[in-house]
Amino acid sequence: MTGDHMHRFTTPLAAIVLLAAQSASAASDFPGNWDLDDNGGVTWAELEQLRIRIFETFDKNGDGALDSAEYTEFDKARAETATQTGAPLARRAVNGFARDRFDTNLDGKVTRDEFETGLRKWFTALDKNGDGILAPGDY
């Protein structure tokens, strides 16, 4: 292969490899195991820790809000994690954490406060028995 032909082949291949790596890392950025103390249930305190971790991971510009591009990456990571793990809470989070549910002022960004409020509503809705723990009977 000549250099020009090799370049035409390697450039698309490199792009595919890069996209696959980015896709894999997006899924690894969203937590699969939410039960941080492995006691069989997920408490609000555990979700609060995950919320902080989500913001540290996806708020790439550090402005305290997930903008459209950042939330899109968050959307992809949630969907990929749900597909890969099949975890019930991860599957519920795909739609439950939808941007339109969390961006309460409709400015295109989800602030930490908006995210916390949306997460609290989601948690409360899933906690059917009101014991403050999301366990398999709740979802």
C-alpha positions in Angstrom: 0.0 0.0 0.0 1.3 3.5 -0.8 1.4 6.1 1.8 -1.6 7.9 0.5 -3.7 4.7 0.4 -2.5 3.7 3.9 -3.5 7.2 5.2 -7.0 6.8 3.7 -7.4 3.4 5.4 -5.9 4.3 8.8 -7.8 7.6 9.2 -11.3 6.1 9.2 -10.0 3.1 11.3 -8.5 5.5 13.8 -11.8 7.4 14.0 -13.7 4.2 14.6 -11.3 3.1 17.4 -11.5 6.6 19.0 -15.3 6.6 18.9 -15.4 3.1 20.4 -13.1 4.1 23.1 -15.1 7.2 23.8 -18.3 5.2 23.9 -16.8 2.6 26.3 -15.5 5.4 28.6 -18.9 7.1 28.7 -20.5 3.9 30.0 -17.8 3.4 32.5 -18.4 7.0 33.7 -21.9 6.3 34.9 -22.1 4.1 38.0 -23.4 0.6 37.5 -23.6 -0.3 41.2 -25.5 2.3 43.2 -25.6 0.3 46.5 -22.3 1.7 47.7 -22.4 -0.2 51.0 -23.7 -3.4 49.5 -26.5 -3.8 51.9 -29.2 -4.6 49.4 -30.7 -1.1 49.1 -29.9 2.4 47.9 -30.4 5.2 50.3 -30.6 8.9 49.6 -27.1 9.4 51.0 -25.8 6.9 48.4 -27.6 8.7 45.6 -26.2 12.0 46.9 -22.7 10.6 46.6 -23.5 9.4 43.1 -24.9 12.9 42.2 -21.7 14.5 43.2 -19.7 12.0 41.3 -21.9 12.5 38.2 -21.3 16.2 38.3 -17.5 15.8 38.7 -17.5 13.4 35.8 -19.8 15.1 33.3 -19.4 18.8 34.1 -16.4 19.0 31.9 -16.1 22.8 32.0 -16.6 22.9 35.8 -19.3 25.6 35.7 -21.7 23.8 38.1 -24.2 22.9 35.4 -24.5 20.2 32.7 -24.9 22.0 29.4 -26.4 20.4 26.3 -23.3 18.6 25.2 -22.5 17.4 28.7 -26.0 16.2 29.3 -25.9 14.4 26.0 -22.8 12.5 27.2 -24.6 11.8 30.5 -27.6 10.5 28.5 -25.4 8.2 26.4 -23.6 6.9 29.5 -26.8 6.1 31.3 -28.2 4.2 28.3 -25.0 2.3 27.8 -24.8 1.3 31.4 -28.4 0.2 31.5 -27.8 -2.0 28.4 -24.5 -3.4 29.6 -25.5 -4.1 33.2 -29.2 -4.7 32.9 -29.4 -3.2 36.5 -33.0 -2.2 37.3 -32.1 1.2 38.7 -29.8 1.9 35.8 -32.7 1.1 33.4 -35.1 3.3 35.4 -32.5 6.1 35.3 -32.5 6.2 31.5 -35.8 8.0 31.3 -36.1 9.0 35.0 -33.1 11.3 34.7 -34.2 12.8 31.4 -33.1 16.3 30.8 -36.7 17.6 30.4 -37.4 16.3 33.9 -34.4 17.9 35.5 -34.1 21.2 33.6 -36.9 22.9 35.5 -36.3 26.5 34.3 -35.9 25.2 30.7 -32.6 27.2 30.1 -30.9 24.2 28.4 -28.7 23.5 31.4 -29.1 21.4 34.5 -27.6 22.9 37.6 -26.5 21.0 40.6 -29.6 22.2 42.4 -31.9 21.2 39.6 -30.3 17.8 39.4 -30.6 17.3 43.2 -34.3 18.3 43.0 -35.0 16.0 40.1 -33.1 13.2 41.7 -35.0 13.7 45.0 -38.4 13.5 43.1 -37.2 10.4 41.2 -36.1 8.7 44.5 -39.3 9.6 46.3 -41.4 8.3 43.4 -39.6 4.9 43.4 -39.5 4.5 47.1 -43.0 3.0 47.2 -43.0 2.1 50.9 -41.5 5.4 52.0 -38.7 3.7 54.0 -36.0 5.9 52.5 -34.3 2.9 50.8 -34.7 1.8 47.2 -34.8 -1.9 47.3 -35.9 -4.5 44.6 -39.6 -4.3 45.9 -39.7 -0.6 45.1 -38.9 -0.7 41.4 
